[in-house]
Amino acid sequence: MKKLFLLTLALLAAATAGAQIHLEGYRQSDIAPRWTEGRWDARWISVPGEPLNAYGVYVFRKTLNLPSKPERYVVHVSADNRYKLYVNGHLVSLGPARGDIYNWNYETVDLSPWLRQGDNTLAAEVWNFVEWKPIAQISFNQTGLIVQGNGPDEQGANTDGSWKCLRNDAYAPHTTGVYGYFAAGPGERVDASRYPWGWQQPDYDDSAWAAARVGMEGAAKGARDYPGRLLVPTPIPPMEYAEDRFSRVRQSENARIPDAFPRSAASITVPARTKARILLDNDSLTTAYLSLLFSGGRGSQITVAYAEALYMDTAPLSKGNRDEIEGKKFVGYEDIILPDGGSDRLFTSLWWRTWRYVQLT
């Protein structure tokens, strides 16, 4: 015990003396050495006129003209707090992996599979939940996006004043009561009438968007006299991202459910002035981003609620057998969608959700 204690003190002394430990990046061989030591050419960008440390969801776009389809086009991307990066409408990266101010992770991504000759659209969604953010989420208290091209031919992707941006006013935080301690972030309240539908796509008209506000240049860990986040390559691979469907419908009210649903895609129509409820069961605890495709419904509300199990209506409250639902009540955190009457609107949660059961109301 004494030797272990002394060893711990020795390690602490080394750390306080300025020793640095660098973990190898997951795609270290794709990272040019200059981006692992000093200042970056790319700058942190944000939306002008918006506070840097207030709840907000922001979207960014950059048109990239290429003389030919590249064999490789590697970029390094990060954000505070979170981002989703799209190329020509395709989701190609989301992150960053969690770290801290002195080890702020960035993902390294080869964009070439989604690029083509001529004009291409890089688009990013960035959000910061600030006081509503999950307990585990670190922030520098300055919302921002950074993209750094790896080599000379990739510098056109760098974040600077050539990127355009917009605050997505469709979003607001939504909180609901749950039993026990809750350490995750808020639900999302999305007003579809205020959403810039199609903003990820190349044919979207961003002529009314503002030029991005340009902040500090990025800097790798070890950069001297730098007052911001110190960037390091993420040491872990990205999480699996694949489409899956729910297992079955357990209950429904005022909605006709096709026999093949939900294992196969099918339309469910809710008549006007009708309150419908559908309880979906995925048979096992799931961590994922829920996606919901909807049309019509102007003036209505869709509530998407998530739970590990239903509760028995007894004191003290208990979940009991998680397979059983009869006589139990649903208590869980929620997302709320306010449809605008448009067609083929796709809602996907910004943050991942955890559930076995999802209740649509």
Backbone hydrogen bonds, N-H to C=O, Kabsch-Sander energy under -0.5 kcal/mol:
donor,donor_aa,acceptor,acceptor_aa,energy
5,F,1,M,-2.1
6,L,2,K,-2.2
7,L,3,K,-2.3
8,T,4,L,-2.2
9,L,5,F,-2.0
10,A,6,L,-2.1
11,L,7,L,-2.2
12,L,8,T,-2.2
13,A,9,L,-2.4
14,A,10,A,-2.0
15,A,11,L,-2.1
16,T,12,L,-2.5
17,A,13,A,-1.2
18,G,15,A,-1.6
19,A,14,A,-1.9
23,L,21,I,-0.6
26,Y,234,T,-3.3
28,Q,25,G,-1.5
30,D,27,R,-1.9
31,I,28,Q,-1.8
32,A,30,D,-0.6
35,W,32,A,-1.9
36,T,33,P,-1.8
37,E,34,R,-0.8
38,G,34,R,-1.3
40,W,218,G,-3.3
43,R,159,T,-2.4
44,W,216,M,-3.2
45,I,145,L,-2.6
46,S,213,R,-1.9
50,E,47,V,-1.5
54,A,51,P,-0.6
56,G,128,N,-1.8
58,Y,126,V,-3.4
59,V,166,L,-2.7
60,F,124,A,-2.7
61,R,164,K,-2.4
62,K,122,L,-2.3
64,L,62,K,-0.5
64,L,120,N,-3.2
65,N,63,T,-0.5
66,L,64,L,-0.5
66,L,118,G,-2.4
75,V,109,V,-2.6
76,H,148,Q,-2.3
77,V,107,E,-2.7
78,S,146,I,-2.3
80,D,144,G,-2.3
82,R,127,W,-1.9
83,Y,95,G,-2.8
84,K,125,E,-1.7
85,L,93,S,-3.2
86,Y,123,A,-3.7
87,V,90,H,-2.4
88,N,121,T,-2.9
89,G,200,Q,-0.8
90,H,87,V,-2.0
92,V,85,L,-3.0
93,S,85,L,-1.3
95,G,83,Y,-1.7
100,D,103,N,-1.2
103,N,100,D,-1.5
104,W,230,L,-3.1
105,N,97,A,-0.5
105,N,103,N,-0.8
106,Y,232,V,-1.6
107,E,77,V,-2.6
109,V,75,V,-2.8
109,V,107,E,-0.5
111,L,73,Y,-3.3
111,L,109,V,-0.8
114,W,111,L,-1.9
115,L,111,L,-0.5
115,L,112,S,-1.1
118,G,66,L,-3.2
120,N,64,L,-1.7
122,L,62,K,-2.9
122,L,120,N,-0.6
123,A,86,Y,-2.4
123,A,121,T,-0.5
124,A,60,F,-2.2
125,E,84,K,-2.5
126,V,58,Y,-3.0
127,W,82,R,-1.7
128,N,56,G,-2.2
132,W,129,F,-2.7
133,K,130,V,-1.8
135,I,183,A,-2.4
137,Q,134,P,-1.7
143,T,52,L,-2.7
144,G,80,D,-1.6
145,L,45,I,-1.9
146,I,78,S,-2.4
148,Q,76,H,-2.8
150,N,74,V,-2.5
154,E,151,G,-1.7
155,Q,152,P,-0.9
157,A,154,E,-1.5
158,N,155,Q,-1.6
159,T,147,V,-2.0
163,W,160,D,-1.6
164,K,61,R,-2.9
165,C,210,A,-2.6
166,L,59,V,-2.0
168,N,57,V,-3.1
169,D,167,R,-1.2
171,Y,168,N,-1.2
172,A,189,R,-1.3
174,H,187,G,-2.1
187,G,174,H,-3.0
189,R,172,A,-2.8
190,V,188,E,-0.6
190,V,336,I,-2.9
191,D,170,A,-2.2
191,D,189,R,-0.5
192,A,190,V,-0.9
192,A,338,L,-2.2
194,R,191,D,-2.0
195,Y,192,A,-0.9
197,W,195,Y,-2.0
199,W,196,P,-1.5
201,Q,198,G,-1.9
204,Y,201,Q,-1.5
206,D,204,Y,-0.9
209,W,206,D,-1.7
210,A,165,C,-1.4
212,A,163,W,-2.7
213,R,46,S,-2.9
215,G,44,W,-3.1
218,G,42,A,-2.4
220,A,38,G,-2.8
221,K,231,L,-2.0
223,A,220,A,-2.1
226,Y,223,A,-0.6
230,L,101,I,-2.6
231,L,219,A,-3.2
231,L,229,R,-0.7
232,V,104,W,-2.3
234,T,106,Y,-2.4
247,S,281,D,-0.7
248,R,281,D,-1.9
250,R,248,R,-0.5
250,R,279,L,-3.0
251,Q,279,L,-1.1
253,E,277,R,-2.5
256,R,269,T,-0.5
257,I,255,A,-0.7
261,F,258,P,-1.1
264,S,260,A,-1.8
274,T,271,P,-0.9
276,A,274,T,-0.6
277,R,253,E,-1.9
278,I,360,L,-2.6
279,L,251,Q,-2.7
280,L,278,I,-0.6
280,L,358,V,-3.3
281,D,248,R,-2.8
282,N,356,R,-2.5
286,T,355,W,-3.3
288,A,353,R,-2.4
290,L,288,A,-0.6
292,L,347,F,-2.7
294,F,292,L,-0.5
294,F,345,R,-2.7
296,G,342,G,-2.0
299,G,339,P,-1.0
300,S,297,G,-2.4
302,I,337,I,-2.9
303,T,301,Q,-0.5
304,V,302,I,-0.5
304,V,335,D,-3.0
305,A,303,T,-0.6
305,A,359,Q,-2.4
306,Y,333,Y,-2.5
307,A,357,Y,-2.1
311,Y,329,K,-2.9
312,M,318,S,-3.3
313,D,327,G,-0.7
314,T,312,M,-2.1
318,S,312,M,-0.7
322,R,320,G,-0.5
324,E,321,N,-1.5
328,K,325,I,-1.9
329,K,311,Y,-2.8
331,V,329,K,-0.5
333,Y,306,Y,-0.6
335,D,304,V,-2.5
336,I,188,E,-2.7
337,I,302,I,-2.9
338,L,190,V,-2.9
341,G,296,G,-1.0
345,R,294,F,-3.0
347,F,292,L,-2.7
347,F,345,R,-0.6
348,T,346,L,-0.5
349,S,290,L,-1.8
353,R,288,A,-3.6
355,W,286,T,-2.4
356,R,307,A,-2.6
357,Y,307,A,-2.8
358,V,280,L,-1.9
359,Q,305,A,-2.3
360,L,278,I,-2.9
360,L,358,V,-0.6
361,T,303,T,-2.2
